[in-house]
Amino acid sequence: MTRLAASGVPVAETGRRFHHSGDFVERVLELASLPGRDAAAAESGQGLRPLERRLLRWREQGADPQELAERFRRSPEHIERVLALADYKTQRAR
């Protein structure tokens, strides 16, 4: 929505494209302009979710995916996928 607004697309047209009212689009644009709501944070390495940060910290302390799976009540495969995504995000941020 913010890209459309920045390129000059009217609020009503943006709302139509997203199947929402113009008022909704205006609220979203207003909330998106609040401090700390930009995409730069995700690109600077701050884009890790709390779960990803916790899993990385536990892995650094020597925990394996099976142990983490029991602790977080998820499958080991899920934990491995989350860790792989967190690794990807941290590598991309460098």
Backbone hydrogen bonds, N-H to C=O, Kabsch-Sander energy under -0.5 kcal/mol:
donor,donor_aa,acceptor,acceptor_aa,energy
5,A,1,M,-2.6
6,A,2,T,-2.5
7,S,3,R,-1.7
8,G,5,A,-1.3
9,V,4,L,-2.5
14,T,10,P,-2.3
15,G,11,V,-2.7
16,R,12,A,-2.1
17,R,13,E,-2.3
18,F,14,T,-1.8
19,H,15,G,-0.5
19,H,16,R,-0.8
20,H,15,G,-3.1
25,V,21,S,-1.9
26,E,22,G,-2.4
27,R,23,D,-2.2
28,V,24,F,-2.5
29,L,25,V,-2.6
30,E,26,E,-2.1
31,L,27,R,-2.7
32,A,28,V,-2.5
33,S,29,L,-1.0
34,L,31,L,-1.3
37,R,34,L,-1.4
41,A,38,D,-0.9
42,A,39,A,-0.5
43,E,39,A,-1.4
44,S,40,A,-1.5
45,G,42,A,-0.9
46,Q,41,A,-1.6
47,G,42,A,-0.7
48,L,45,G,-0.6
53,R,49,R,-2.4
54,R,50,P,-2.5
55,L,51,L,-2.7
56,L,52,E,-2.4
57,R,53,R,-2.2
58,W,54,R,-2.7
59,R,55,L,-2.6
60,E,56,L,-2.3
61,Q,57,R,-1.2
62,G,59,R,-1.8
63,A,58,W,-2.1
68,L,64,D,-2.3
69,A,65,P,-2.5
70,E,66,Q,-1.8
71,R,67,E,-2.1
72,F,68,L,-2.7
73,R,69,A,-0.7
74,R,69,A,-2.0
79,I,75,S,-2.1
80,E,76,P,-2.4
81,R,77,E,-2.2
82,V,78,H,-2.5
83,L,79,I,-2.6
84,A,80,E,-2.3
85,L,81,R,-2.3
86,A,82,V,-2.4
87,D,83,L,-2.6
88,Y,84,A,-2.4
89,K,85,L,-2.6
90,T,86,A,-2.4
91,Q,87,D,-2.5
92,R,88,Y,-2.4
93,A,89,K,-1.5
94,R,90,T,-0.6
94,R,91,Q,-0.7
